[in-house]
Amino acid sequence: MAAKKSTRDQRVKSTKKTDAADAKSTKAKPAAPTGAAATALGSKPAEARPSTRWTFLTNHAHVLIVLHAEPDLVLREVAVRVGITERAVQRIVQDLEDEGFIRREKIGRKNHYEVLTDQPLRHPIEAHRDIGDVLKLITG
């Protein structure tokens, strides 16, 4: 009986070592981007890629800035430029539209986005400024 127990203990230890090694090897390398993300990242120089670190402006602000600069841009391209998914851009555009920061107009099969620059910023610290002030600061 002692022999059976020690064999079983060895198998359990062996399995734990294998599981630990598998977990370690999966953590070692982050997954490389695939599909459109890989194409988008591969086509830009390193300094033009979105940083993986935090930034001072939110993704909402980034989407607003891009749409202000190019109001007829498709959301897929906005997503590439901001460095987020197209679905995230769709949610942000819906937020911005619901809160009265942008107006969407359907022209044929495309959308045209108008940023409403006279809208005040939402946080009490910056409520004395409007969207136009932010856009002037960023775009010059």
Secondary structure, 3 states (H helix, E strand, C coil): CHHHHHHHHHHHHHHHHHHHHHHHHHHHCCCCCCHHHHHHHHCCCHHHCCCCCCCCCCHHHHHHHHHHHCCCCCHHHHHHHHCCCHHHHHHHHHHHHHCCCEEEEEECCEEEEEECCCCECCCCCCCCCEHHHHHHHHHC
